[in-house]
């Protein structure tokens, strides 16, 4: 697979920072990135939404998994305002809790762990998946062992797998020989982040390396597009769960009720999925 429309870093002159009032170099590139997503990934987003609606309407779950910064779209999907149950965030703290950067719980450990073959199977063994469940795996690079094997193990268990990845970034390097494939090779559907292989989108003259990543923005845009389209499909099916909503929208009492209903629904669905079966 090759990217259909790949963003390339834009070079700017370091001395021109004050030449145009209000012009922030990264923001126009962010807008162009979103435009590329709409132009090239709408069909894949529609297919993903159809699968998500089918799973949720049949009392199933859409499981979401990511390591490192790819936990951001996982948490964006549920639970938060404007979201609803049916999406199950799976985040392993050992691979995502690295805001101390160095020392205990540092970035080096997290990156080491996410490259360990075999760990994904241990994670998957905690779940008993349903016949209509879907797995959505996020990884901009698409080469680390845990996300790749998470997708592979989910497919082996009969789940439809959606990979959200940067095709350009993934194809810029070879797969880990111990893993044998890229995330995009292990998916039934690939949604391309449309970001460059460096991820960062701005090159500043005089600076060796680009700055300003785009993958988090792209991934969050994708999950919200899926969230909204899935809700539309669920409403049409008369199968829409409660949406977590601010009190400023519906009043304090109704807001609390929607929270309770959403959490209760999530608890019921996840309880049917967290009893591990014997191999």
C-alpha positions in Angstrom: 0.0 0.0 0.0 1.2 3.5 -0.8 -0.1 6.8 0.5 -2.4 8.5 -2.0 -1.7 12.1 -0.9 1.3 12.5 1.5 2.0 15.7 3.3 5.6 17.0 2.9 7.2 19.3 5.4 7.0 22.9 4.5 10.2 25.0 4.7 10.0 28.4 6.3 12.6 31.2 6.7 13.5 31.6 10.4 13.9 35.4 9.8 10.3 35.9 8.6 8.6 35.1 11.8 7.2 38.7 12.2 6.6 39.5 8.5 2.9 38.6 8.6 0.8 39.5 11.7 -1.3 36.5 13.0 0.4 34.0 10.6 1.3 30.9 12.6 3.2 28.5 10.3 1.9 25.2 11.6 -1.8 26.1 11.5 -2.1 26.4 7.7 -0.4 23.0 7.4 -2.8 21.6 9.9 -5.8 22.8 7.8 -4.3 21.3 4.7 -3.8 18.0 6.5 -7.5 17.9 7.5 -8.4 18.7 3.9 -6.2 15.8 2.7 -8.0 13.5 5.2 -11.4 14.5 3.9 -10.3 14.2 0.2 -8.6 10.8 0.5 -9.9 9.0 3.6 -13.6 9.6 3.6 -14.5 6.2 2.1 -12.4 4.4 4.7 -13.9 6.5 7.5 -17.4 5.6 6.2 -16.6 1.9 6.2 -15.1 2.1 9.7 -18.3 3.8 10.9 -20.5 1.2 9.3 -18.6 -1.5 11.2 -18.7 0.4 14.5 -22.4 1.0 14.2 -23.0 -2.7 13.5 -20.9 -3.7 16.5 -22.6 -1.3 18.9 -26.1 -1.9 17.7 -25.6 -5.6 18.3 -24.5 -5.1 21.9 -20.8 -5.5 20.9 -17.8 -3.3 21.4 -15.3 -1.4 19.3 -12.0 -1.9 21.1 -9.4 0.9 20.7 -5.7 0.4 21.3 -2.6 2.6 21.1 0.8 3.0 22.7 2.8 6.1 23.3 1.1 9.2 21.9 -1.3 7.0 20.1 -3.2 6.8 23.4 -4.6 10.3 22.6 -7.2 9.2 20.0 -8.1 6.2 22.2 -9.0 8.5 25.1 -10.7 11.0 22.7 -13.2 8.4 21.6 -14.6 7.5 25.1 -15.3 8.6 27.8 -15.6 12.4 27.3 -18.2 15.0 26.5 -19.9 14.3 23.2 -19.1 10.5 23.4 -21.1 7.4 24.1 -20.6 3.8 25.2 -19.8 1.0 22.7 -16.2 2.1 22.3 -13.8 0.4 24.7 -10.4 2.2 25.3 -7.5 -0.2 26.0 -4.4 1.6 27.3 -1.5 0.0 29.0 0.1 2.5 31.4 3.5 0.8 30.9 3.6 2.0 27.3 1.8 5.4 27.7 2.5 6.9 31.1 5.8 8.5 30.4 5.3 12.2 31.2 8.3 12.0 33.6 10.3 11.6 30.4 13.4 10.2 32.2 13.9 8.2 35.3 11.1 5.9 36.6 8.3 5.5 34.2 10.3 7.3 31.5 10.1 7.4 27.8 13.0 4.9 27.2 11.2 2.2 29.1 7.9 2.8 27.3 9.5 2.6 23.9 11.4 -0.6 24.9 8.2 -2.2 26.1 6.1 -1.4 23.0 8.8 -3.1 20.9 8.5 -6.4 22.8 7.1 -9.3 20.7 4.6 -11.4 22.6 3.1 -8.8 24.9 0.1 -8.2 22.7 -1.1 -11.7 23.2 -0.8 -11.3 27.0 -3.0 -8.2 26.7 -5.6 -9.9 24.4 -5.8 -12.9 26.8 -7.7 -10.7 29.2 -10.7 -10.4 26.9 -13.4 -12.7 25.6 -14.4 -11.0 22.4 -17.9 -11.1 20.9 -18.8 -12.1 17.3 -19.4 -8.5 16.1 -16.6 -6.8 18.0 -14.2 -4.6 16.1 -10.6 -3.7 17.0 -9.1 -0.3 16.0 -5.4 0.0 16.5 -3.6 3.4 16.3 0.1 3.7 15.5 1.6 6.5 13.4 4.8 4.5 12.7 3.0 1.2 12.3 6.1 -0.9 13.0 6.3 -1.4 16.8 5.7 -5.0 17.9 2.8 -4.5 20.3 0.4 -2.6 18.0 1.2 -4.9 15.0 0.7 -8.0 17.1 -2.4 -6.5 18.7 -4.0 -6.3 15.2 -2.7 -9.7 14.2 -4.1 -11.4 17.4 -7.4 -9.6 17.0 -7.9 -10.8 13.5 -6.9 -14.4 14.5 -9.8 -14.1 17.1 -12.2 -13.2 14.3 -12.4 -9.4 14.9 -12.4 -7.0 12.0 -9.4 -4.8 12.4 -9.1 -1.1 11.5 -5.5 0.3 11.4 -5.1 4.1 11.8 -1.5 4.7 10.7 0.7 6.9 8.6 1.4 4.9 5.4 4.3 7.1 4.5 5.9 6.7 7.9 5.3 3.0 8.0 6.8 2.5 4.5 9.8 4.6 5.3 11.4 1.7 7.2 11.5 -2.1 7.2 9.4 -4.2 9.6 11.0 -5.7 12.7 12.2 -9.2 11.6 10.9 -10.6 14.9 7.4 -9.2 14.1 7.5 -9.8 10.3 4.9 -7.2 9.1 3.6 -3.7 9.4 0.4 -2.7 11.2 -1.2 -1.9 7.8 -0.5 -5.6 6.7 -2.5 -6.9 9.6 -5.7 -4.8 9.1 -8.9 -5.4 7.2 -9.2 -1.6 6.7 -6.5 1.1 6.8 -7.1 4.7 7.5 -4.1 6.8 6.5 -3.1 9.7 8.7 -1.7 11.4 5.6 1.3 12.7 7.5 4.9 12.7 6.3 7.4 10.0 7.3 9.0 12.4 9.8 5.5 13.2 11.3 6.6 16.8 11.9 5.3 19.2 9.2 7.5 22.3 9.3 11.1 22.7 8.3 12.8 25.9 9.5 15.7 27.1 7.6 18.9 26.7 9.6 17.4 23.8 11.7 18.4 20.3 10.8 15.2 18.6 11.9 11.5 19.3 11.3 9.1 20.4 14.0 5.4 20.3 14.6 3.9 16.8 14.4 0.6 16.2 12.6 -0.3 12.6 13.5 -2.1 13.4 16.8 -4.3 16.1 15.1 -5.1 13.7 12.2 -5.9 10.8 14.6 -8.2 12.9 16.7 -10.0 14.2 13.6 -10.5 10.6 12.4 -12.0 9.3 15.6 -14.3 12.2 15.9 -15.4 11.8 12.3 -16.1 8.1 13.0 -17.8 8.9 16.3 -20.2 11.4 14.6 -21.0 9.2 11.6 -21.5 6.1 13.8 -23.9 8.1 16.0 -25.9 9.0 12.9 -26.1 5.4 11.8 -27.1 4.3 15.3 -29.9 6.9 15.5 -31.2 5.6 12.2 -31.2 2.1 13.7 -32.9 3.3 16.9 -29.9 1.9 18.8 -28.2 5.0 20.0 -26.8 4.8 23.6 -26.7 7.8 26.0 -24.3 10.6 25.1 -22.2 12.2 27.8 -23.3 15.8 27.8 -22.5 19.0 29.7 -25.0 20.4 32.2 -24.9 23.7 30.2 -26.6 21.8 27.3 -29.3 19.7 29.1 -29.3 20.9 32.7 -27.5 19.5 35.7 -30.0 16.7 36.5 -30.2 15.4 32.9 -26.5 15.6 32.5 -25.9 13.4 35.6 -28.5 10.9 34.3 -26.7 10.7 30.9 -23.4 10.1 32.7 -24.9 7.4 34.8 -26.6 5.8 31.9 -23.5 5.8 29.7 -21.2 4.4 32.4 -23.8 1.7 33.3 -24.0 0.7 29.7 -20.3 0.6 29.3 -19.9 -1.5 32.5 -22.5 -4.0 31.2 -20.8 -4.4 27.8 -17.3 -4.6 29.2 -18.3 -7.1 31.9 -19.1 -9.5 29.0 -15.7 -9.1 27.5 -13.3 -9.2 30.4 -13.6 -12.8 31.4 -10.7 -14.5 29.7 -11.2 -17.8 28.0 -8.8 -20.7 28.2 -6.5 -21.2 25.2 
